[in-house]
Amino acid sequence: MKTIFISTGEVSGDLQGALLVTALQKLAQKSGIDLKIVALGGSKMAAAGAEILAETTGIGSMGMWEALAYIQPSLKVKSIAKQYLKTTTPDVIILIDYIVANVDIGDFAHTQLPNVPIFYYIAPQEWVWSIGTNKTDKIVRFTDRILAIFPGEASYFRDRGAKVEFVGHPLIDRVATLASREVAREKLGITDDEIAVALIPASRKQELKYLLPAIFGAAQQIQAQLPNVRFWIPLSRAEFQVEIESAIRSAQINATLVTQTADLVLCAADLAITKCGTVSLELALLNIPQVAIYRVSRVTAWIAKHLFKFAIPYISPANLVEMKAIVPELIQDDAHPDRIANESLDLILNPERRDRMLADYQQMRQALGDSGVCDRVAQAIFATFEIDRV
């Protein structure tokens, strides 16, 4: 029996973790290895075959002020992980993003279990937004190998002394399994004369407050100008359903909230108005034109700007791949309904701009490596088992 411990958080981490768990289980079966995977994660990882120690999809925020509400849940999660590692010695530890908990868990494991290999798969985006913390040094110190999914991520950590392998981005393989545009539109009942706009406001609780009103305000303006538009909203978390449905009624927009087969919305859309996050890259790989936005509290924005002199080139993963403005990013005060609507209408009505974005998507895709990403990660993990046998 081989045991792998995986730690990740938030909705995107659960998705990435599930893709990896599936690849690990497949390789274990092929190799004749009896494998147990224990994890911090969510329902997708559980469905893929992991035993979940603690549910972490709802523990996450963006911003210092917003993080205060999650201090206690984060401490509890870290305590559960440390208690598990005190009583059980896994054969491998895999950390996926989730900087709030994983830097502490990785540091603890490195000290308490020095002979257990630690992989950081999808390192935190210190390589984009480092503001002088010591987290990069810690990650380099306790990690045996970083499996990087962005070229910039690989270069950043390699330059700082980490052993790094660029594996490519796992969404390349995920999008290959999703429905075609034609099939998705047929299943959703989208007619040929309908303009389908995906609205993707939230996977974190705070985003319902800071992003949803701006996105729905833009949707009202778009609807006023394009009578054949219909909005589609994929539900990321079940607990958001009531609030989003209430907001749809208040805004009086022609919108459908998709609670099942939500991935179809991404495949079928003519345009997406989306929060910045993993979904932005997913849309790019599906060739869906998009406007990406993000807002945090004014307190967080002020602290970041004036105390930490916080400045980043881009925030959307679609732009981070080549550090190039492929999709428009509307951040903080720029994420205003008027601006969002104007950018969206231009992408819908201006074929030249839309075609330019699609061409940039293709160039970006070439920088993300070959398919078979999770299989390569699984093989790198299993290579440590081979060492054990020698």
Residue pairs with C-beta under 8 A, 6 or more apart in sequence:
1 34
1 35
1 36
2 28
2 33
2 34
2 35
2 36
2 91
2 92
2 385
3 35
3 36
3 37
3 38
3 88
3 90
3 91
4 24
4 35
4 36
4 37
4 38
4 90
4 91
4 92
4 93
4 94
4 381
5 37
5 38
5 39
5 81
5 84
5 85
5 88
5 90
5 92
5 93
5 94
6 17
6 20
6 21
6 37
6 38
6 39
6 40
6 41
6 45
6 50
6 93
6 94
6 95
6 96
7 39
7 40
7 41
7 81
7 93
7 94
7 95
7 96
7 98
7 101
7 102
7 105
8 14
8 16
8 17
8 39
8 40
8 41
8 45
8 56
8 95
8 96
8 97
8 98
8 102
9 40
9 41
9 56
9 57
9 59
9 60
9 77
9 97
9 98
9 100
9 101
10 56
10 57
10 59
10 60
10 97
10 98
10 203
10 204
11 42
11 57
11 60
11 203
11 236
11 237
12 97
12 203
12 277
12 278
12 279
13 41
13 42
13 56
13 57
13 96
13 97
13 98
14 41
14 42
14 43
14 44
14 45
14 56
14 57
15 44
15 174
15 278
16 96
16 97
16 121
16 122
16 170
16 278
17 39
17 41
17 42
17 44
17 45
17 48
17 50
17 96
18 41
18 44
18 45
18 47
18 48
18 50
19 48
19 170
19 173
19 174
19 374
20 94
20 96
20 121
20 170
20 374
20 377
20 378
21 37
21 39
21 45
21 48
21 49
21 50
22 48
22 49
22 374
23 374
23 375
23 377
23 378
24 35
24 37
24 378
24 381
24 382
25 35
25 37
25 48
25 49
26 375
26 378
27 33
27 375
27 378
27 379
27 382
28 34
28 35
28 382
31 382
33 382
33 385
36 51
37 49
37 50
37 51
38 50
38 51
38 53
38 84
38 88
38 90
39 45
39 50
39 51
39 52
39 53
40 52
40 53
40 54
40 56
40 77
40 80
40 81
40 98
40 101
41 50
41 52
41 55
41 56
41 57
42 52
42 55
42 56
42 57
43 57
45 52
46 52
53 80
53 81
53 84
54 76
54 77
54 80
54 81
56 77
56 98
56 101
57 237
58 73
58 205
58 237
58 239
59 70
59 73
59 74
59 77
59 100
60 70
60 98
60 100
60 204
61 67
61 69
61 70
61 204
61 205
61 206
62 204
62 206
62 294
62 296
63 206
63 296
63 297
63 300
63 301
63 304
64 300
64 303
64 304
65 296
65 297
65 299
65 300
65 303
66 206
66 296
66 297
66 300
67 100
70 100
74 100
74 101
77 101
78 101
78 104
78 105
81 101
81 105
81 108
82 105
82 108
85 93
85 105
85 108
85 109
85 112
85 113
86 112
89 113
89 116
90 116
91 116
91 384
91 385
91 388
92 116
92 117
92 118
92 119
92 381
92 384
93 106
93 109
93 113
93 116
93 117
93 118
93 119
94 118
94 119
94 120
94 121
94 381
95 102
95 105
95 106
95 118
95 119
95 120
95 121
95 143
96 102
96 121
96 122
97 122
97 123
97 124
98 124
99 124
99 126
99 135
102 120
102 124
103 124
103 135
103 138
103 139
106 118
106 120
106 138
106 139
106 142
106 143
107 138
107 141
107 142
109 116
109 118
109 142
110 118
110 141
110 142
117 144
117 145
117 384
118 142
118 143
118 144
119 143
119 144
119 145
119 146
119 147
119 380
119 381
120 139
120 143
120 145
120 146
120 147
121 146
121 147
121 149
121 167
121 377
122 147
122 148
122 149
123 139
123 146
123 148
123 153
123 157
124 135
124 139
125 153
125 320
126 133
126 135
126 136
126 139
126 156
127 150
127 152
127 153
127 155
127 156
127 157
128 152
128 312
128 313
128 314
128 315
128 320
129 310
129 312
130 136
131 308
131 309
131 310
132 308
136 157
136 160
137 160
139 146
139 157
139 162
140 157
140 160
140 161
140 162
143 162
143 163
144 163
145 162
145 163
145 164
145 165
145 380
146 153
146 154
146 157
146 162
146 163
146 164
146 165
147 164
147 165
147 167
147 377
147 380
148 154
148 157
148 164
148 165
148 166
148 167
149 166
149 167
149 168
149 169
149 170
149 368
149 373
150 169
150 317
150 320
150 321
151 166
151 321
151 322
151 367
152 320
152 321
152 323
154 164
154 165
154 166
157 164
158 164
165 380
166 369
167 369
167 373
167 376
167 377
167 380
168 368
168 369
168 370
168 371
168 373
168 376
169 281
169 321
169 368
169 369
169 373
170 373
170 374
170 377
171 278
171 281
171 282
171 285
172 285
172 365
172 368
172 369
172 370
172 371
172 373
173 371
173 372
173 373
173 374
174 282
175 282
175 285
175 286
176 371
178 184
178 263
178 266
178 267
178 286
179 187
179 263
179 264
179 267
180 267
181 267
181 268
183 267
184 264
184 265
184 267
184 268
185 196
185 268
187 261
187 264
188 196
188 232
188 256
188 258
188 264
188 265
188 268
190 196
190 230
190 268
193 228
194 228
194 229
194 230
195 226
195 228
195 229
195 230
195 270
195 271
195 348
196 229
196 230
196 232
196 268
196 269
196 270
196 271
197 219
197 222
197 229
197 230
197 231
197 232
197 269
197 270
197 271
197 272
197 273
197 344
197 348
198 231
198 232
198 233
198 234
198 265
198 266
198 268
198 269
198 271
198 272
198 273
198 274
198 283
198 288
199 215
199 216
199 219
199 231
199 232
199 233
199 255
199 272
199 273
199 274
200 233
200 234
200 236
200 272
200 273
200 274
200 275
200 279
201 207
201 208
201 211
201 212
201 215
201 216
201 233
201 244
201 275
202 208
202 211
202 212
202 236
202 237
202 240
202 244
202 275
203 236
203 237
203 275
203 277
203 279
206 296
206 297
207 275
208 240
208 243
208 244
210 295
210 296
210 297
211 275
211 293
211 294
211 295
211 335
212 243
212 244
212 247
213 247
214 293
214 295
214 335
214 336
214 337
214 340
215 273
215 293
215 340
216 247
216 248
216 251
216 253
217 251
217 337
217 340
217 341
218 273
218 337
218 338
218 340
218 341
218 344
219 231
219 251
219 253
219 255
219 273
219 341
220 251
220 252
220 253
220 337
221 337
221 338
221 341
222 229
222 341
222 344
222 345
222 348
223 229
223 231
223 253
223 254
225 345
226 345
226 348
229 254
230 254
230 255
230 256
231 253
231 254
231 255
231 256
232 255
232 256
232 258
232 265
232 268
232 269
233 244
233 248
233 255
233 256
233 257
233 258
233 265
234 258
234 262
234 263
234 265
234 266
235 241
235 244
235 257
235 258
235 259
235 262
236 262
238 259
241 257
241 259
244 257
245 257
248 255
248 257
258 264
258 265
266 272
266 279
266 282
266 283
266 286
266 288
267 286
269 283
269 288
270 288
270 289
270 348
271 288
271 289
271 290
271 291
271 344
271 347
271 348
272 283
272 288
272 289
272 290
272 291
273 290
273 291
273 293
273 340
273 344
274 280
274 283
274 290
274 291
274 292
274 293
275 292
275 293
275 294
276 292
276 293
276 294
276 315
276 316
276 317
276 329
276 331
277 316
277 317
278 317
280 290
280 292
280 316
280 317
280 318
280 327
281 316
281 317
281 318
281 321
283 290
283 318
284 290
284 318
284 326
284 327
284 361
284 364
284 365
285 361
285 365
287 358
287 361
289 347
289 348
289 354
289 357
289 358
290 318
290 327
290 347
291 327
291 328
291 330
291 340
291 343
291 344
291 347
292 315
292 316
292 318
292 319
292 327
292 328
292 329
292 330
293 329
293 330
293 331
293 335
293 340
294 315
294 329
294 330
294 331
294 332
294 335
295 331
295 332
295 335
296 304
296 332
301 332
304 310
313 319
313 323
314 320
314 323
314 325
314 329
315 329
315 331
316 327
316 329
318 326
318 327
318 361
318 364
319 325
319 326
319 327
319 329
321 364
321 367
321 368
322 363
322 364
322 367
324 360
324 364
326 357
326 360
326 361
326 364
327 357
328 343
330 336
330 339
330 340
330 343
346 353
347 353
347 354
347 357
348 354
